[in-house]
Amino acid sequence: MVSVTKDNAGEIFDELVKEKGLKKTFIAKKIGVSPQTLNTKIHHGGFDADLAFKVAKILAITFDEYKLRISKIIVK
């Protein structure tokens, strides 16, 4: 499987969560997974478009803004 997220996508996620003043446990609960599952997906693979869309919604940022921050692919 080809990774389309930056190598530091997990760190970017952590920064955004901190900026918004949220807890990862809150985000995990909102998307219906355990905190452990969320952590694994964010930091160890499985960070797909579906997860990015759900997280962007919770973080109250647009999907495009979030995608731009975590994506290796820049479309102009």
LINJO-V8379 format. One record per residue. N is the residue number from 1. PSI is psi in whole degrees, 0 to 359 (none if undefined). Layout:
# LINJO-V8379
N_PSI + N_PSI
This chain:
# LINJO-V8379
1_137 + 2_131 + 3_132 + 4_7 + 5_152 + 6_154 + 7_331 + 8_26 + 9_324 + 10_321 + 11_321 + 12_316 + 13_311 + 14_318 + 15_316 + 16_318 + 17_316 + 18_316 + 19_322 + 20_352 + 21_27 + 22_169 + 23_144 + 24_330 + 25_323 + 26_314 + 27_315 + 28_314 + 29_318 + 30_328 + 31_0 + 32_31 + 33_165 + 34_157 + 35_325 + 36_318 + 37_316 + 38_312 + 39_316 + 40_314 + 41_318 + 42_318 + 43_346 + 44_21 + 45_158 + 46_10 + 47_86 + 48_178 + 49_322 + 50_313 + 51_316 + 52_319 + 53_314 + 54_317 + 55_317 + 56_319 + 57_316 + 58_322 + 59_357 + 60_42 + 61_160 + 62_152 + 63_320 + 64_319 + 65_315 + 66_315 + 67_320 + 68_323 + 69_329 + 70_348 + 71_142 + 72_335 + 73_123 + 74_119 + 75_126 + 76_none
